Amino acid sequence: MYFDSAITTLLVKAQAVTVPGVNLVQHVPKDWRDALLVGRLDAGAGPVPVIVANGRVRDVSRTAATVAELLNAWTGTVPPGKDLGPLDDLPITAAFDGATRLRLLAPCDLQCIKACGVTFAVSAVERVIEERARGDYAQAQAIRDALGLRVGEDIRSVRPGSTSAMRLKDALIADGLWSQYLEVAIGPDAEVFTKAPVLAAVGWGDWIGVRSESQWNNPEPEIVLACDAHGRIVGASLGNDVNLRDIEGRSALLLGKAKDNNASCAIGPFIRLFDSRFSLDTVRSAVISLEVHGADDYRLEGASSMSLISRDPHELVEQTLSQHQYPDGFMLFLGTMFAPTQDRDSPGRGFTHKTGDVVRVRSPALGVLENKVTSSQLAPPWTLGITGLMRNLAQRGLLTDGSQVDR
């Protein structure tokens, strides 16, 4: 019978050792003992897909070597695997504390990581401000005051792609207020982009990275859908779509540079699978809160209500799939209404991250995604790509047909 020996060794040692640092069990869903959670653990030998069911952790790597494989085959029944014990007995702590010996990785692996932008009215207005300010935070407040509530109130009242939305578009063009961001906010086509390469996302308790030259940036707390190869939505997680407002504000063509950097995409702590207790309707009514605690004693709090999203999650999934296939499935960030304008330092400068910020994205049914801010240059480099993962799985004897393995 196979199971990860590195994890087992840690579990034995943990019986007599108290591990310091931020503990994972503090940040799981409130009803975690009744939830179905999918994640990945690594004790140094390589990623291990696990399912948490009835509060116990099961290594399912012999049934599904990757989370992508697990979700593509998901039928609602927990597959066989090695019982690693209760979740609250595992010595999983935050990597940014420097004390962890058992890491919780991002809960996805071979899935493409996609993201939707400008899906809330508030964020649409802020994107227009970034564009008009050309990424200069010093001009943002004056532009915000000049726009007033006109654009925000109008776009809240229309359904994207509708006749009334097109009439609003004509009126905004006539007023000189039209923007490419409003096109995707109220037009027929959603903004869907690639947030990060496969395997590049960081997980709970890890460092998140901001490009060192960025002077205006913020976290983006979001729900992330987990979809299989056919676009079936099988669960959801929390995400932080780290955003560089100055770089994207200079030009929308710099979206890739603003969004895709080392450690700039965080997902976790787990993917919660849909069941009788948790469904897409739970996602539709969820509130996602954000806390930023700075080493300078700065505090920022905010929240996004999914009930205010302009496009239903199903529509965003359908638009992602409209002309593309994802044989390993995909993770889809649904967007955020959170765009902080609260001044952190001097008046009019607004919010931007500082090294050492602790960021918590929270929703009761999904738990808490906690990370600490550093620069993308100083964050641990991304080293395990697809080739490395395949080689690692082969070395561990996991690239086999799970149905033929003797248990």
C-alpha positions, -999 to +999 in steps of 0.1 A: +000+000+000+014+034-010+012+066+011+035+096+013+062+086+038+073+122+043+039+132+055+036+101+077+070+109+094+058+144+101+026+132+117+045+108+140+068+136+151+040+161+155+025+140+183+052+153+207+059+187+191+040+219+192+045+237+159+045+276+162+030+300+137-004+306+121-023+273+121-044+262+092-073+249+113-080+285+124-088+293+088-109+265+075-147+268+069-168+270+101-185+237+093-153+220+081-161+187+098-192+185+076-176+198+044-159+181+015-125+199+009-099+192-017-063+204-013-026+196-019+000+189+008+038+187+004+062+176+031+092+178+007+087+148-015+062+163-038+025+174-040-001+150-026-038+155-035-060+151-004-097+151+004-110+162+038-142+144+046-158+141+081-129+161+094-103+136+084-076+139+057-073+113+030-043+109+006-060+100-027-028+102-048-031+065-058-066+071-072-058+106-087-023+118-090-034+153-096-063+175-084-073+180-121-077+143-125-096+140-093-121+167-102-126+155-138-136+121-123-156+135-094-190+118-089-197+129-053-182+098-037-149+101-019-124+078-036-102+053-016-070+065-001-048+065+029-062+081+061-038+107+074-059+115+105-079+145+117-072+178+099-066+195+132-039+170+141-018+179+110+012+203+117+003+227+089+014+263+096+020+294+074+051+292+053+057+330+057+063+322+095+093+301+085+082+273+108+062+250+085+073+215+077+041+204+060+030+229+033-005+235+021-002+243-016-027+260-038-055+235-042-053+234-080-025+220-102-030+213-139-060+235-143-057+267-163-061+298-141-085+322-156-100+354-142-129+377-150-126+415-147-150+444-142-179+422-130-190+447-104-201+483-109-178+497-083-147+480-098-158+492-132-157+528-121-123+524-105-109+509-137-122+540-156-104+561-130-072+542-134-074+546-172-081+584-170-053+589-144-029+569-167-019+550-136-010+581-115-025+576-081-021+614-074-048+622-100-072+594-089-092+613-063-098+643-084-111+622-113-132+602-088-148+634-075-154+646-111-172+615-122-193+615-091-220+589-089-233+592-124-215+562-140-217+540-110-254+544-104-262+540-141-243+508-147-258+492-115-292+495-130-286+476-163-280+441-174-248+436-195-256+432-232-292+443-229-309+470-249-309+494-220-271+488-216-266+498-252-286+529-247-265+538-217-234+532-238-246+557-264-253+583-237-219+578-221-202+582-254-221+614-260-210+626-226-173+617-233-174+592-205-170+560-225-142+535-217-130+501-227-137+490-191-173+500-194-174+480-226-168+448-207-189+460-177-221+465-196-214+451-231-223+416-243-188+402-238-172+396-204-135+402-197-119+368-193-081+366-191-054+342-180-043+352-145-013+328-140+004+299-157-005+263-147+010+254-113+021+290-106-005+299-079+005+301-043-016+287-015-027+296+020+001+308+044+025+316+016+041+349+004+023+369-023+043+391-046+039+427-059+062+440-087+089+461-070+084+491-093+046+493-087+036+523-066-002+518-067-016+483-061-041+464-040-054+429-032-085+417-050-106+393-028-126+369-050-144+336-051-127+312-075-148+284-092-133+250-098-145+236-132-138+203-148-129+196-184-166+199-195-172+232-177-190+215-148-187+237-117-177+212-090-167+236-062-152+269-052-123+284-033-111+318-022-086+338-043-065+370-042-060+384-077-032+408-068-037+440-089-012+466-100-033+497-106-006+519-119+007+495-145-027+485-159-038+521-157-010+532-181-025+509-207-049+480-208-023+463-231-001+460-200-027+437-183-003+407-185+025+427-167+000+440-141-015+406-134+009+378-140+040+380-118+058+356-094+035+348-065+008+373-077-020+347-076-032+331-044-059+304-041-070+285-010-071+272+015-091+244-001-115+238-029-149+231-013-168+207-033-205+211-040-229+189-020-262+192-001-246+218+023-227+240-002-238+248-038-236+274-065-264+292-048-242+295-017-216+312-039-242+335-054-252+348-020-217+348-004-200+379+011-162+380+008-145+402+033-109+415+033-085+425+060-051+440+055-029+444+086+003+463+080+036+461+099+030+499+103-002+492+123-023+502+093-057+485+091-079+481+060-112+463+059-137+458+030-162+434+017-178+422-016-213+408-019-217+383-047-254+393-049-242+425-067-222+408-094-234+419-129-231+385-146-242+352-131-213+327-124-227+303-150-226+329-177-189+337-169-181+300-171-200+297-205-181+327-218-148+312-207-157+280-226-172+297-257-143+291-281-118+270-260-114+236-244-097+229-211-090+192-209-076+195-173-103+219-162-099+255-151-101+277-121-121+309-127-118+341-106-152+358-106-140+394-100-144+418-071-162+449-062-133+458-038-111+487-050-097+505-019-096+543-019-088+549+018-056+569+022-027+550+037+000+577+039-005+612+025-040+625+016-050+617-019-026+588-024-051+561-016-041+526-007-011+506-018+006+476-003+037+476+018+061+448+025+049+427+055+012+434+050-009+404+061-039+399+038-069+378+048-097+370+023-126+355+043-160+339+037-176+316+063-183+287+039-148+288+024-126+298+053-098+323+053-070+327+027-041+343+045-009+355+029+019+380+035+031+406+010+066+408-004+080+418-038+077+393-067+115+394-068+119+384-032+090+359-030+101+322-033+106+315-070+082+293-089+103+261-096+079+232-101+065+233-136+046+207-156+077+188-166+090+187-130+056+176-117+054+147-142+089+136-134+081+138-097+049+117-101+068+091-121+095+088-095+069+083-069+051+056-090+020+076-094+017+078-132-003+046-133-039+036-138-053+039-103-078+011-108-049-014-112-032-005-080-032-031-052-045-014-021 
